[in-house]
Amino acid sequence: MQQWSEQSAAELGRGIGAGEIDPVALAEFFLDRIASHPLNDRIYARLTPDRAMAEAGAASARARAGRRLSPLDGVPCSWKDLFDTAGVATEAGSRLLEGRVPDRDAEVLRIATAMGLVCLGKTHQSELAFSGLGLNPMTQSPPCVNDESAVSGGSSSGTATSVAFGLAPMGIGSDTGGSVRVPAAWNDLVGLKTTSGRLSLSGTVPLCTRFDTVGPLTRTVEDAALALAVLEGRGPADLRGASLKGVRLADLRTIASDDLRDTPAAAYSAAVEKLQAAGAEVVQIDAPEVAEAMADTPTLYAGEAYGQWRDTIEAAPDKMFARILDRFRAGAEVSGPEFVAAWRRLDAHRATWAKRVAGFDAVICATAPNLPPNVDRLMNDPDYYVSENLMTLRNTRIGNLMGGAGLTLPTGVPSCGILFMGKAYGEEFLLRLGSAAEAVLR
């Protein structure tokens, strides 16, 4: 049983299918492990033990009857605290939403539950999901698995650490500018950013709805593929026989390679060499449209985020961490015509990008240019907070701006990931590519 906290979700699912693991015992194991863990309050906002045990009991009965609903039927999962849970508070890491209790589950949670996933509880996150650092002094700041004095990455901070510290086999987060991929990279996990529009946002607390996406944080690419399938209520992608031979990868130089810190730069370079040794062709490319699109991000992100939350924020601004409040308020000066014009430009940049990368299987870069920053310095140095937050989200945001799917994998160097950016709605292809890369990088 002690190994359950180290096994992948797929391995646990196979154990259930083989009759070697009882879902009830598995749920009890994780709930007990969470309760006894010294960092549990910094990772989980609230648990759902009654729900978990009821769902595990049903999964156990199905397993005995040979009627499992999916390969993950009976496997526990953590959920970021912006997915609505019926009768349980969903506060999105914000005191502004304290006591908010929805009356129904988010659509993706409803579907995942119908596929047999067991809900352990809700995890801490950045306030209203508007930070890539995971620093949240208004509630909790989950620690990085590799350095407890550092942040874990955001905004799906608790989701990542619940998996990294062995307090959940897998977790479901959201990604608007890097919020799945950054904490996955900094905690040595796999993180999948899905294409905007692929998974339902119904019942999720919004930030920027045209960028918001749902995605899993897992130990393996196989787990990510299985998680995507249960979130959609279908069968998983076939990862068998995946290979890097003949694969063409575009190594993005524009923006993504600028000012990389030494450790992420070395980790990325070593990872690229391994991919090449396994048969992948890697071609360096420049993409001026990326730099042009990046210049519009204050308008696109802050404009929509503040428009979404202005009334709630200004009714009680003292309930927010000053850095996050400032970030939201940066959108106050964005006009309607400016916002529309920025989106028109972005649509044109996306078309240019699609033509540029059409001949490649994926575009690659370092997931995060930096390592997890120190909590105390972030709290005491406002300029450092701003610069590190922008740096943290820089590379991942490229994928959101260009509108495709994204997958980060561990490089083998602590807190350093390599990001694969694929085409819109190309998650299955990207997961196959990731499976082949994972075998090489591990």
N, C-alpha and C positions, 0 to 999 in steps of 0.2 A: 504493500500500500504506500510506503514512503516514496516509491518511484512514481506514483501517479502525478505528483507535482512537477516532475521533470519530463513526462511523456507528452507527445504531441496530441492534439485533439483527435487526429485520425487514428493514432495508436489506441487511445482510450475507446474510440468508437469501435474499432476492430475487436478489442477485448470484450466489449459489451455484446457484440454480435456473436462472438465465440462462446459466450456464456461464462467467461472468466472474470468479468467485472459486473457487479450489480449497480445499476444507476443510483439506487438509494444509498448504498454505501459510498459511492463516489461523491454524491452531493454532500453527504454528511462529512466526508473527509475534507472537502474544500471549505465548507462552512466552519468546521472546527479549526482548520488551519488558519483561516482568516481571523477568527476570534482570538487565537493565541499569538498571532504575529505582532511584533512590537510596532510595526508601521501601518497596521490595518486602518487606523483612523485617518491617516494621511493619504490613503489610497482609495478606500471606499467611503462614499458619502452616506450610503445607507444600504443595508442588506435586505433581501426578500426571502427569508428562510422558509416561511410557510408556502409561498409560491414554489420555491425550489424543490421542497420535499414533495409537494403534490405532483409537480411535473415529473420528478424523478420516479415517483411511485407508478405513474402511468407508463413511463418509459420502461420500467422494470417489467410490468405486466405484458407490454407489447413484445419485449425481448423474449420472454418465456414462451409466448405464443407464436414466435416466429413472424411477427408482423411489424417489424421496425419501419419507421417512416422515412429514414434517411441514414446515411453513414454516420451522422452525428447525433442520431436519436439517443438521448440520455446523457449527452456530454454537457457539462456546465459551461456557462459563458458569463462574462461581465459586460455591462452596457454603460456607455458614457451617459452622464446625467443630463443629456438633452433629448433622450428618447423617452417619450411619454410612457408611463407605466400606470395602468389603471389602479386607482386607489392608493398610489404611492407617490410621494413628492418627487417632482421633476423640476429642478431649480437652475440648471445650466450654470452651475458654479457662481451664481450671483445672488447677493442679498436682496436685489431688486425683486427677485421671484420667490423669495422665502415663503414657504407655505403653499406654493402652487401645486395642487393635486389634480391631475387629469382624471377623467372618468373612463378613458379607454387607452389601449396600447397604441403606440406608433405602428404604422402599417408594417414596417420591416420586422418589428418585434412580434407582431401578430403572426406573420408568415413563418418566421423562424420557430416560434412556439408550435405552430401547426406541423412543422417538420421535426419536432422532438427536442429542440434545444432547451436546456434548463437554465433559467434566469437566476443567477446568484445575487445580483444587486446592481447598484448604480455607483459609478466611479467619479471621483473629483475631476475637475477640468478648469481651464482658464475661464475667466468671467465672460459669459455669453460667447465663448469660443473665439475671442478676438485677440489672441496672442499666441505666438509660436513657442514661447519659452516654458509655459506651464507654471509660472509664478503666480500664485493667487493668495495674497495675505488676507483676503476677506473671508476665505473658507479654509482651504488647505493647499499646500504645494507638494505634490508627491515627489519623492527624491529619485534621482537617477540610480539605476541598479549598479552602475559602475563607480558612483561617487555620491554618497548620501548628502554631501554638502552642496551639491549642484542640482539645478533643475532637471526635470525629466523630459522636457520638450512638451509642446502643446499644440493644439489645445486638448488633445485626447491623452492627457498626462496620466490620470489614474488608470485609464484603460490599458495603456502600455505597461505601467508598473505592476498592475494586477497579474499580467502574464509573466513579466520578467522576474518577479519575486515568487512565482509559483503559487499565486493566490487565485488563479483561474487558468484553465487550459487555453482559452482564447478570449478575445474581447472585441466588441464592436464600437467603432468611433465614427467621427465625421471629419471631413477634410474640405476646407474652403480655400486655404492657401498653403497647406502643408501639414495640417493638424493630425493626420494619420501617419504620414511618412516621417516627419521629424521625430516624434517620440518613439516610433518604431526603430529608426536608425540609432538614436541615442541610447536605446535600451537593448540593442542587438537582436531585433525582431524583424519579421517580414511585415510590411505594411502595404495594403492595396488601396490606391485611390481609384474609385470607379469613375466612369464617364458621367458628367452632369446629366441627369435625367434618366439614367439607367435604373437606379433604385429609388423607391418612393421616399419623398420627404414628408409625407403626411404624418402628423404627430411628432415632428421634430421641432425643437426650438430653433428658429431661423437666425441667420446672420446676413448672408448675401445669397439669395436663393438661386441666382444663376450660376453661382460658383459652388454652393453647398453640395457635398456628396457624402454618401455613406460608405464605409469601408472597414474591413477587419484588420486586426493586429494579431499576429499569430507567431508560432515558433517556426513553421515551415511553409513553403509554397503550397504543398499539398493541403495544409490546413486552410490557407487562404482561398484556394479553389473550392473546397468543401463549404467554407463559410459563405462565399458568394452564392453558391447554389442554394443553401438553405434560406438565405435572405430573399431569394427570388422564388423559392418553392419549386425547384426543378432539379434535374440531375447535374452532377459536376462535370467540369471540363476533363477530358482525357489527357493525362500528362505522360502516359506511357511512351517510351521511345524518344523522348525529347532530346535533341542534340544541338550543339553549337556549330557543327560543321556546316559551312555554307552560309551562316548567318552574317548579315551586314549590319554593323552598328555605327551610328553617327556620334562621334565624341564632340559634344557641343562646346565651343570655345567662347562664344559671345556671352558675356555676363557670367555664365556658370563657372568659368575657370579663373575668374578674377579674384585675386587676394585670398586664395584658399589658405587656411592655416596649415602649418607644417604637417601635423599628424593626419588630418583628413586628406591632404594632397598626396602624401606617401601611400596611404591606404588605397586611395582611388587608383593611383598609378600601378600599384601592385595587383589590384583586382583586374585592371585592363590587361595587364600582361598575362594573367591566368586565362582570361577569356580568349585572348589571341592564341595562346598555346593550345587551347582546346579546339581551335579551328575557326573562331570568329574573325571576320575582317573588320577592323576598326578604322574609320576614316574621320579625320578632324574636319569639322564644318564651322562656318560662321553663319549667323542668321541675324541680320540687322533688324528684322521685324521684332525680334525678341526685345532688343533694347528700346525700340520705339513703343512697344506695348507696355514695357515695364514703367515707362515714364508716365503712363496714364493710371497706374495702380492707385495713387491716392484718391483720384476721382472715382474710379470704379468701385473700390472697396469701402473707403470711408464714407463716400457719398451714399451708398446703399445702406451700409450698416447704421449710420446715424439716422437716415430716413426711416429705417425699420424700428429703431429704439428711442428716437428723440423724446417722445412724450413721456415714456416710462423713466428714462434717465433723468430728465430735467425735473421730474416730480420729486426725485430723491437722490440727487447727485452725490450726497455724502455717503451713500451706501456702496460707492464704487472705489476701487483702488485708483489713485490719482493718475497713474500712467495709462490705465485702460480708459479712464474717463477722457483724458486728453486725446487719445487715439480716436475714440468715437467722435468727439467734438471737432476733430479736424474735418469732418464731413459737413459741418454746418455751412461752410462757405461754398460748397459745390452747388451750382445751379442746375436746374432741369436741363436746359440746352447743353451745358457742358457734359452732363452725364450721358445724354443721348449721343452726342458727338463722339465721346470716348468709346462707347459701345460700337458705333459704326466703324470707327478706326480699328477696334479690336477684331471685328468680323473680317475686315480686309486683311489684317495681319494673320489671322488664322488661315485664310485661304492661301496666302503666300507661303506660310509655314507648311501647309499640307502638300503643296507642290514640291517644296524643297526637300522634304523628308520622305517623299513617296517611294523612293528606291531603297529605303532602309527598313530593317525589321524593328528597330527601336532607336531612340536617341538616348545617350547615356551621359551622366555627370555625377559628381559627388552629391549625395543627398543633402547634406548640410555642410556649408563651408567651414563651420566652426565646431568646437566641442561644447558640451553642456556648461554654461557659465555658472559661476559661484552665486549662491542665493544671497549671501550678505552683501556682496558687491553690487548686485542688481538692485537690492533694496536701498543702498546708500549712495548710489551714483546714478542720477537720472539720465545723464548723457550716455553712460555705458548701457543702461537698460534699453534706450531707444536704438542705439547702434547695433547692439547684439540681437535685438528682436528683428530688426530689418535684415541683418545678415543671415539669421537663422532661417528665415522664410524665403530668402532670395531664390535659391535654386528650385525648390519645390513649387513656388508660385508660377514658374515658367509653365509647368504642366497644366495648372489651372487656367492660365491665360490662353494657352494654345488649345485647350479643350479636349485633351485626350485622356486615356487611362494612364496610371502610373504605378510602378511597383518598386519598392526599396528592399534591398537584401543586405544582410550583414556582410562585411568584407572579411571578417575575422579579426579586425583591429577594433578594440572596444570603442563603442559609441561612434563608429564610422560606417556609413552605409553607401551603397552604390545605387543610383536611381535609374530605372529603365522607364522611358516615356514612350508609350505606344499610341496607336491611333484610336480615335473615338469609337467606342463600343467594341474595341479589340481586346477585351480582357482575357478571353480564353487563349488567344494567341500569345498574349503577353505572359500569361501564367505558364504556358508550355516553355516559352523562352526562359522564364525565371526558374523553372524547375531544372533546366539544363545548366543554367548559370550557377544555381545553388549547389549542385553536385560538384562543380569545379571550385567554387569559392570556399566551401566547407572543408 
